[in-house]
Amino acid sequence: MKKNNLISLCVLLSVFISTASFATGRTLKGVSETEQLGISAGVALACKVDMEKLKNYEMIASRIIANPLKSEKAEKEALHIYAQAKLKAFAEQKKQKLMNCVEVLERFEEQDIFDSVVYRDGTIKLPNGKVLKPKRPLPVSKNKKKK
């Protein structure tokens, strides 16, 4: 019984800490890269970012998130975390206007992520030269002309 109470307390404490750190000042220390990517997209979306720019960002972000993962289940879980962080950041920015939208959009559009190159097989070359190959390569379809 004491063991169950201790485990419950630890879980509640960790949830409280993660929620509190997200809500107070949005410090990125302790926030996963997946959540950072989602927060950036959510705030930019709330500030009415250009949708083509957001589509490019999300295509690159999805490969950064998915490439290191070994299973489809892990990828789905990670993308769910991304979506939750994006939605939460969007809602908070819309409701409380925590950040100046002009600055948000300037910083969003100046991110190094936009200098990445994504190849057909899902491989991504980051601006720092690092190459992330997918653990589960994407099927590459050949463009066949239909008559």
C-alpha positions in Angstrom: 0.0 0.0 0.0 2.8 2.4 0.9 4.5 1.6 -2.4 1.4 2.4 -4.4 1.0 5.7 -2.6 4.6 6.6 -3.2 4.3 5.8 -6.9 1.1 7.8 -7.2 2.7 10.8 -5.5 5.7 10.6 -7.9 3.4 10.5 -10.9 1.4 13.4 -9.7 4.5 15.4 -8.9 6.0 14.8 -12.3 2.8 15.8 -14.1 2.6 18.9 -12.0 6.2 19.8 -12.6 5.9 19.3 -16.4 2.7 21.3 -16.5 4.0 24.1 -14.4 7.2 24.3 -16.4 5.2 24.6 -19.6 2.9 27.2 -18.2 5.5 29.4 -16.6 7.7 31.2 -19.1 7.8 28.3 -21.6 11.4 27.4 -20.7 12.7 24.8 -23.1 14.9 23.2 -20.4 13.3 19.8 -19.8 11.0 19.9 -22.7 11.6 17.3 -25.4 12.6 18.2 -28.9 9.3 16.9 -30.1 7.4 19.2 -27.7 9.7 22.2 -28.7 8.8 21.6 -32.3 5.1 21.5 -31.4 5.2 24.6 -29.3 6.9 26.5 -32.0 4.3 25.4 -34.6 1.4 26.1 -32.2 2.4 29.6 -31.3 3.2 30.5 -34.9 -0.2 29.1 -36.0 -2.0 31.3 -33.3 -0.1 34.3 -34.7 -1.4 33.5 -38.2 1.8 32.2 -39.8 1.8 31.7 -43.6 0.3 28.3 -44.1 2.8 27.3 -46.8 5.7 28.1 -44.4 3.9 26.0 -41.7 3.4 23.1 -44.1 7.2 23.1 -44.9 8.0 23.3 -41.2 5.8 20.4 -40.3 7.1 18.2 -43.1 10.7 18.8 -41.8 9.6 18.5 -38.2 7.8 15.2 -38.8 11.0 13.7 -40.3 13.1 15.0 -37.4 10.7 13.4 -35.0 10.1 10.1 -36.9 13.5 9.2 -38.4 15.2 8.0 -35.2 12.2 5.8 -34.2 12.2 2.1 -34.9 8.5 1.3 -34.9 5.3 2.8 -36.4 3.8 2.7 -32.9 6.6 4.9 -31.5 6.2 7.3 -34.4 2.5 7.6 -33.8 3.1 8.3 -30.1 5.8 10.9 -30.8 3.6 12.7 -33.4 0.7 12.6 -30.9 3.0 14.4 -28.4 3.9 16.9 -31.1 0.2 17.5 -31.8 -0.7 17.9 -28.1 2.1 20.5 -27.6 1.1 22.3 -30.7 -2.6 22.5 -29.7 -1.8 23.6 -26.1 0.6 26.3 -27.3 -1.9 27.5 -29.9 -4.7 27.7 -27.3 -2.6 29.5 -24.7 -1.3 32.0 -27.2 -4.8 32.7 -28.5 -6.3 33.0 -25.0 -3.5 34.9 -23.2 -1.3 36.4 -25.9 1.8 35.4 -24.0 4.1 36.5 -26.8 4.2 39.4 -29.3 3.1 37.9 -32.6 5.3 40.1 -34.8 8.4 38.7 -32.9 7.0 35.2 -32.9 6.6 35.2 -36.7 10.0 36.8 -37.3 11.7 34.2 -35.1 9.7 31.3 -36.6 10.6 32.2 -40.2 14.3 32.7 -39.3 14.7 29.2 -37.8 17.6 27.0 -39.1 15.1 24.2 -39.7 14.1 25.8 -43.0 17.6 25.3 -44.3 17.1 21.5 -44.0 16.8 19.3 -47.0 14.3 16.4 -47.1 14.8 13.6 -49.6 12.1 11.3 -51.0 13.1 8.4 -48.9 12.6 10.5 -45.7 16.3 11.2 -45.1 16.9 14.7 -43.8 20.0 16.8 -44.0 20.1 19.4 -41.3 21.8 22.8 -41.7 24.7 21.7 -39.4 25.4 18.9 -41.9 24.0 16.1 -39.8 22.1 13.5 -41.8 19.1 11.7 -40.2 18.2 8.5 -42.1 14.9 6.9 -41.3 15.1 3.7 -39.3 12.1 2.6 -41.3 12.6 3.9 -44.8 9.6 5.3 -46.6 8.5 3.5 -49.7 9.6 5.4 -52.8 7.0 5.2 -55.5 8.1 5.7 -59.1 6.0 8.2 -61.0 4.2 6.3 -63.7 2.2 8.1 -66.2 -1.3 6.7 -66.6 -2.8 6.8 -70.1 
